């Protein structure tokens, strides 16, 4: 039986009260329902030293929690995960759980090779995570379904947390549908933008968290359990509202909001997405969000967040 930390049990009790999660006893795998709006939250780096600004990270996370999101996805693509050292990630995660925020935490594991991936999973064992989001090795291409199964099988053996496979063909190797459907994983984060991929996983009884806000109304209505949203870094209210409209069957309102979200998304692509998202988040809550690490280039000093915020009703209403 693994020894669990005090932070684990404090967080479990808190979430058990607030989220109605499945009751467990010490030594069992903690089970939480994975659904709703998750934030692909950015990582603030100090302008002068490029060190992780933990205080800014926590302030941003707390603000997101106040806006009603279901959880955070630290150190993914928009969180610049491959640019953050493991020791830095663990410092942030420890601080996050000490704050006892009312959000689920599903960290991204993006090590690029099996030994380091397993090492990270071992370190994460005693954290009260809702799941882990695991990226496949992304250098050797193409990767076959057989080869990817050989990667994920020991991942599943190592982790007591539910495993979500990260399917993001734009940056990594594509994960064939049969890898997700044949393995005992929770499901996948689908950042492909292809509805057929989402539908295939759902038909097989797997979970899907959407990884793009493009046509979010239509894709959520396929039956996806939720979304991991970059836009939620600065307009979490609108992503939460979209999820609620889908639950309520508000087609007119959902389609209208979906169109606005696509416009907002387009405005975050002029420069490095992470850089723009930090500027927009800072404009919303006032906490300095710093800069990006190389190879990303910061947004220009004269970048104006006004147009993107003006296109987002929740951002305008909060001013």
C-alpha positions in Angstrom: 0.0 0.0 0.0 1.4 3.4 -1.0 1.7 6.0 1.7 -0.3 9.1 0.9 0.5 12.6 1.9 -1.6 14.8 4.2 -2.2 17.1 1.2 -3.8 14.2 -0.7 -6.4 13.6 2.0 -7.1 17.2 2.6 -7.7 17.7 -1.1 -9.8 14.5 -1.3 -12.0 15.6 1.6 -12.5 19.0 0.0 -13.3 17.8 -3.4 -15.4 15.0 -2.0 -17.6 17.6 -0.4 -17.7 20.1 -3.3 -17.6 17.8 -6.3 -19.6 14.7 -5.0 -16.7 12.5 -6.1 -16.7 8.7 -5.6 -15.9 7.8 -1.9 -12.7 5.8 -1.5 -10.5 4.5 1.2 -6.8 5.0 1.6 -4.7 2.9 -0.8 -7.4 2.8 -3.5 -7.3 4.8 -6.8 -9.2 8.0 -6.4 -12.0 8.4 -9.0 -13.4 11.7 -10.1 -15.8 12.3 -12.9 -14.0 13.9 -15.8 -16.3 16.3 -17.6 -16.9 20.0 -18.2 -14.5 22.8 -18.9 -10.7 22.4 -18.3 -8.2 25.1 -18.9 -5.0 24.6 -20.9 -3.5 27.1 -18.4 -0.4 29.1 -19.3 2.8 29.2 -17.3 4.1 32.7 -16.3 7.8 33.2 -16.7 9.6 36.2 -15.1 10.7 38.8 -17.7 14.1 39.3 -16.2 15.2 35.6 -15.5 12.7 33.4 -17.4 12.1 31.5 -14.1 8.6 30.2 -13.4 6.6 32.8 -11.5 4.9 30.6 -9.0 2.9 33.4 -7.3 1.5 34.5 -10.7 0.7 30.9 -11.6 -1.3 30.5 -8.4 -3.1 33.8 -8.8 -4.1 32.9 -12.3 -5.2 29.4 -11.2 -7.3 30.9 -8.3 -9.0 33.3 -10.7 -9.9 30.5 -13.0 -11.3 28.5 -10.1 -13.5 31.5 -9.2 -14.9 31.5 -12.7 -16.3 28.0 -12.4 -14.0 25.9 -14.5 -13.9 22.2 -13.7 -10.1 21.8 -13.8 -6.7 22.8 -14.9 -4.3 21.1 -17.3 -0.8 22.2 -16.2 2.2 22.1 -18.6 0.4 21.2 -21.8 1.0 22.9 -25.2 -0.1 26.3 -24.1 1.5 25.8 -20.7 4.8 25.3 -22.6 5.3 22.0 -20.9 8.3 20.8 -22.9 10.0 24.0 -21.9 9.5 23.5 -18.1 11.9 21.3 -16.1 10.4 18.5 -13.9 11.7 20.1 -10.7 9.8 23.3 -11.7 6.6 21.4 -12.4 6.7 19.7 -9.1 7.2 23.0 -7.3 4.2 24.4 -8.9 2.0 21.3 -8.3 3.0 21.2 -4.6 2.0 24.9 -4.3 -1.3 24.3 -6.2 -2.4 21.5 -3.9 -1.4 23.5 -0.8 -3.8 26.2 -2.0 -6.7 23.6 -2.0 -8.4 25.3 -5.0 -11.8 23.9 -6.0 -10.6 22.5 -9.3 -9.3 19.2 -10.6 -5.7 18.9 -11.7 -4.7 16.8 -14.7 -1.0 17.5 -15.5 0.4 16.9 -18.9 3.3 14.4 -19.2 5.3 15.3 -22.4 8.7 13.7 -21.9 9.2 12.3 -25.4 10.6 8.9 -24.3 9.4 6.0 -22.2 12.0 6.0 -19.3 11.4 9.7 -18.5 7.7 9.3 -18.8 7.6 6.5 -16.3 9.9 8.4 -14.0 7.5 11.4 -14.0 4.5 9.1 -13.4 6.2 7.6 -10.4 6.8 11.1 -9.0 3.2 12.0 -9.5 1.8 8.9 -7.8 1.2 10.5 -4.4 -0.4 13.7 -5.9 -4.2 13.9 -5.7 -4.6 14.1 -9.5 -7.8 13.5 -11.3 -5.9 11.9 -14.2 -2.7 12.3 -16.2 -2.6 13.5 -19.8 0.2 11.6 -21.6 1.7 12.6 -24.9 3.3 9.8 -27.1 6.9 10.0 -28.1 6.9 12.7 -30.9 10.3 12.5 -32.6 10.3 9.2 -34.5 7.7 9.4 -37.3 5.7 7.6 -38.4 4.7 5.7 -35.3 2.7 2.5 -35.7 -0.3 1.5 -33.6 1.8 -1.4 -32.4 4.7 0.8 -31.4 2.4 3.2 -29.5 0.7 0.4 -27.7 4.2 -0.7 -26.6 4.7 2.8 -25.2 1.3 3.1 -23.4 1.1 -0.3 -21.9 3.9 0.3 -19.3 2.4 3.8 -18.8 -0.8 2.2 -17.7 1.0 -0.3 -15.4 2.9 2.5 -13.8 0.1 5.0 -13.1 -2.7 4.5 -10.6 -4.3 7.6 -12.0 -6.6 7.4 -15.0 -4.6 7.9 -18.2 -5.8 10.3 -21.0 -3.9 10.0 -24.3 -2.9 13.3 -25.9 -3.8 13.2 -29.6 -2.3 16.3 -31.2 -1.1 15.5 -34.8 -0.1 19.1 -35.5 2.9 18.8 -33.0 3.3 15.1 -32.2 2.6 11.8 -33.8 -1.0 11.0 -34.5 -2.5 8.3 -32.2 -4.5 5.8 -34.2 -8.0 5.2 -32.9 -7.3 1.6 -32.1 -4.6 2.6 -29.6 -7.2 4.5 -27.5 -10.0 2.0 -28.0 -7.9 -1.2 -27.4 -6.2 0.0 -24.2 -7.8 0.5 -20.7 -7.3 4.3 -20.9 -10.0 6.9 -19.9 -9.9 8.2 -23.5 -8.2 11.0 -25.3 -7.7 14.7 -25.6 -8.6 15.2 -29.2 -6.8 18.2 -30.7 -7.1 17.0 -34.3 -10.2 18.9 -35.0 -11.6 15.8 -36.9 -15.1 14.9 -35.8 -14.7 11.4 -37.1 -11.9 10.7 -34.6 -14.0 11.9 -31.7 -17.0 9.9 -32.9 -15.0 6.7 -33.2 -13.7 7.0 -29.6 -17.1 7.8 -28.2 -18.7 4.8 -30.1 -16.1 2.6 -28.4 -17.1 3.9 -25.0 -14.1 6.0 -24.5 -14.0 9.6 -23.1 -13.1 12.6 -25.2 -12.0 16.0 -24.1 -11.9 18.4 -27.1 -8.6 20.3 -27.6 -9.9 23.1 -29.9 -12.7 25.6 -29.7 -13.4 25.4 -33.4 -17.1 24.8 -33.9 -17.4 23.9 -30.2 -21.2 23.7 -30.2 -21.2 21.0 -32.9 -18.3 19.0 -31.4 -19.6 19.0 -27.8 -23.0 17.8 -29.2 -21.2 14.7 -30.6 -21.2 13.6 -26.9 -17.7 14.7 -25.9 -17.4 14.8 -22.1 -15.8 18.3 -22.1 -13.2 20.6 -23.5 -9.6 21.6 -22.7 -9.7 25.2 -23.7 -6.9 27.7 -24.3 -9.4 30.6 -24.6 -10.5 29.9 -21.0 -7.3 31.5 -19.9 -9.0 34.9 -20.5 -12.7 34.2 -21.1 -13.5 31.2 -18.9 -17.0 32.4 -18.4 -17.8 32.0 -22.1 -16.4 28.5 -22.3 -18.4 27.5 -19.2 -21.5 29.1 -20.7 -21.0 27.1 -23.9 -20.9 23.9 -21.9 -24.1 24.9 -20.1 -25.9 25.7 -23.4 -25.0 22.3 -24.7 -26.4 20.7 -21.5 -29.6 22.8 -21.9 -30.0 22.2 -25.6 -29.9 25.9 -26.4 -29.0 25.6 -30.1 -29.5 29.2 -31.1 -27.5 30.5 -28.2 -24.9 27.8 -28.6 -24.3 28.4 -32.3 -24.1 32.1 -31.8 -21.6 31.8 -29.0 -19.6 29.2 -30.9 -19.1 31.7 -33.7 -17.9 34.3 -31.3 -15.4 31.9 -29.8 -14.0 31.1 -33.2 -13.5 34.8 -33.8 -11.7 35.2 -30.4 -9.5 32.2 -31.2 -8.4 33.7 -34.5 -7.3 36.8 -32.6 -4.9 34.7 -30.4 -3.0 33.4 -33.5 -1.2 36.5 -34.6 1.8 35.8 -32.4 2.8 32.8 -30.3 -0.4 31.6 -28.8 1.0 31.3 -25.2 2.4 34.8 -25.4 -0.9 36.3 -26.5 -2.9 34.3 -23.9 -0.7 35.7 -21.1 -1.3 39.2 -22.3 -5.1 38.7 -22.4 -5.2 36.9 -19.0 -3.2 39.7 -17.5 -5.6 42.3 -18.9 -8.5 40.4 -17.4 -7.3 40.0 -13.8 -4.3 42.3 -13.4 -1.7 39.8 -12.3 1.5 40.2 -14.4 1.8 37.0 -16.5 5.3 37.6 -17.7 6.8 36.2 -20.9 7.4 33.0 -22.8 10.5 30.8 -22.9 12.5 30.2 -26.1 11.9 29.1 -28.8 8.8 31.2 -28.5 9.1 34.9 -29.0 7.2 37.3 -26.7 4.3 39.4 -28.0 5.4 42.9 -29.1 5.7 45.4 -26.2 2.9 47.4 -27.8 0.5 44.5 -28.2 -3.0 45.7 -27.6 -5.3 43.2 -25.9 -8.3 45.5 -26.5 -9.6 44.1 -29.8 -9.6 40.5 -28.6 -11.2 41.5 -25.3 -13.8 43.6 -27.1 -14.9 40.6 -29.1 -15.6 38.7 -25.9 -18.7 39.8 -24.0 -17.6 38.4 -20.6 -14.4 40.3 -20.8 -16.2 43.6 -21.7 -18.8 43.1 -19.0 -16.2 42.6 -16.3 -14.5 45.9 -17.0 
